[in-house]
Amino acid sequence: MMKRTLLAVLAASALTSPLAAQRAAALATAADAKVAALRDKALTDDTAYKIVEGITTEVGPRMTGTEAAPRARAWSVAKLKALGFKNVRVETYQLPVWSRGTESGDLVAPYAQKLHLVGLGNSGATPAGGLTLPIVYFATYNDLALAADGSLKGKIAFVSNAMQPTQDGSSYGSQGTARFVGPNVAAKKGAAAIVIRSIGTDHGRGPHAGNTNFDAGVTPIPAAALSVADAEHVERLVKLGKPVTLKLVLEDKQVGMRDSGNVVAEVPGTDPKAGIVLVGGHLDSWDLGTGAIDDASGVAITAAAAKIVMDSGQRPRRTIRVVWFGDEESGGFGGAAYAKAHAGERHATAAESDFGADRVWRFESSLPDAAKPVVDRLAVVLAPLGIIRGAGTPHGGTDVGPTIATGVAGIDLNQSGLRYFDYHHTPEDTLDRIDPEQLRQNVAAWTAMIATVANAPEEIGPIVLEK
Amino acid sequence: MMKRTLLAVLAASALTSPLAAQRAAALATAADAKVAALRDKALTDDTAYKIVEGITTEVGPRMTGTEAAPRARAWSVAKLKALGFKNVRVETYQLPVWSRGTESGDLVAPYAQKLHLVGLGNSGATPAGGLTLPIVYFATYNDLALAADGSLKGKIAFVSNAMQPTQDGSSYGSQGTARFVGPNVAAKKGAAAIVIRSIGTDHGRGPHAGNTNFDAGVTPIPAAALSVADAEHVERLVKLGKPVTLKLVLEDKQVGMRDSGNVVAEVPGTDPKAGIVLVGGHLDSWDLGTGAIDDASGVAITAAAAKIVMDSGQRPRRTIRVVWFGDEESGGFGGAAYAKAHAGERHATAAESDFGADRVWRFESSLPDAAKPVVDRLAVVLAPLGIIRGAGTPHGGTDVGPTIATGVAGIDLNQSGLRYFDYHHTPEDTLDRIDPEQLRQNVAAWTAMIATVANAPEEIGPIVLEK
């Protein structure tokens, strides 16, 4: 009876759920034995780990505008050539550079204590000698947005946020508003400065760096993120009902336009008209950690997977292009420069890895209907890795987003984000956060995806964009 | 059959194992209903959490020699008076003070990168402008001890260590030698400086502070601890086989003798001749965190437990003396000063809490044989909290150790140390590391212990010391 009930449920769901129907179709597709073999080879390959180890150990933090950024590009060119890729090159562009100076934060009243904070990218500077002012507390970004114009004059806005881990990382988008737009809004309302609770899911002392942006015509104010533990400390003082005064020193500044570059490497295909399979991650990192999960792992995973396909003995139909984007953190300049420079080329798909190195649990794609069999085969070859077929739209990401926006199909291989925001943009983003076993699962997923898409006999895209 | 086998095993073990026999005896002792009621009351009491929250929020880090140290004593006197204790006072003594100045560490070769480190207590200073020298790598303290005299001239000794978490904290004693005596040994062998891997079980960027000591006649050298993640980074470079050069800046110094003090509070007993029940923890902390687990929790647990006994409506037979020792971290000066000042008084027992706030899992005691029924009753009343009776000798600790050394019986309530050394002496030792549920279990254990010992009709000690 148990069995009969279960079958009845399955039959009913197959009839009513598009997802179940989709899955049933995928299961009816035969796996490509060659692709499956490459996928399984990747599960014992340590190329990706060695790349992450190399970048974090031999280069370290590589923030835009620092001396380490060109050093990282030189390291990357040498590495990609050594791995056997063709047409390895740096594609240069310019971008505006913001620079971090001396930064500190101190509780002055009601009880003196040193705070752990970091200036947000594009923060304004405090006056000489720092800035000592009372705070106005906002539990969320929404509360700040509701504050009356001018009410923050002579004050430091303090914006908290409650961020919980989510597997798909969606809490970053919603809770991140405190950082993304909080400083701009506070500046418009007359605040002298803004301090936010770090956008993170840990409870540690390492603050989370990250970019913010001010509208044209708005003078940037000093903007910093307290570590989560320090923010909770300030909140306890607020709850005591006593006025809280902070001293901030942020000697940050804009230093003007500078050269940067994307590192490009290729596995040339046999059919130049079939379109390029674009994969990659970003080479730059924030300065507090060594950028292991953000995003040495992404450049490593995509290059290691492309290398396994390259070394398979069979030249792919489509050119596989691996791009280590030069500047993601400071405002997506690498991805924008790539899209502009390659606007005339046909791309079949674009995909990036920029969410750490934990296990891929889902994939999503926007391939046109004519290429649906490609997606079905992808679902079959990814399933043994525990990866499910999502029903949503791929996110794309900051690096390949501008290319996808031109009508290129996107593919997401979604990694688990359950611990990503414990370390994201903090001093704790170091090599030891990488789980080699999960990293190899990533490489296997990317190998299967690249092999499937690059060799697909079907036409892929361009897709028609909704206006 | 299963049952018969089990009974046979139990019978055999009862006959052969002293521990099982001891336990059987304990189980035959009736629990004291009044003590059990106080114990269970403690499981819903939040006095201890409020003390930890108060010290960490309103005082913060309170390292010996800083302005926060007298502020912590003033806070404590006010708090202990407010809780209703009698004879609340500061007992003043003097101690030598070491002061932390500007500190930094940089990898200079083979690849430049900033390191996270902290100077060890009693570290010498680097010359003006810092010190840039190659390192000599030692995997353990033992390897350093085997180095030839003079072989470290013009070098920085780098001593690693592999520390695993242990429930009883014993890995601190063994692996801690790199910090406790490594600098002294390196100085004697001619090293210009020493850097150790932090004595910790985490993999983070927060370095672990802590004291070291140099023999009389040995000139202190600069001595620092790298965070575990940074130490692992240096070890990867060592494995690459390339010479590693560090730049160290440690502007630390001895500042001479200063006043300090132990904060003392009492629940006066009815029988002055029965001896004092001494309990406490230490008020000072290292400067990187706010000293929540080390040792605001210890002073909080012991005071909260003493208060529950005080508020029971029945004055105890023995005086309960709560001491918040002023200086433990800098060399045990608080405990030594207490033992000296109170050498003429009879103490029944001495016990301290200085191992965080995680669950108590075992107790050990050195009460004389005549007082064995007290220990049996203690075992019975602690058992419902999941606490087992240990067969070893109590450790005592730095604060009550000098008192125990005069022939006073010690009692240990051993807390789980499985995560203690993730945070110990780091910036991460903050309020959020305290689990309120486990903290209350501690208070319940201490309440049961204090109530049992303070009201015991048996004579307790002094014990005869082995010469």
Interface residues (C-beta under 8 A of the other chain):
Chain A: E53 T56 T57 E58 V59 G60 P61 A68 P110 Y111 A112 Q113 K114 H116 H203 G204 R205 G206 A229 E232 H233 R236 L237 L240 G289 T290 P427 E428 T430 L431 D432
Chain B: E53 T56 T57 E58 V59 G60 P61 A68 P110 Y111 A112 Q113 K114 H116 H203 G204 R205 G206 A229 E232 H233 R236 L237 L240 G289 T290 P427 E428 T430 L431 D432
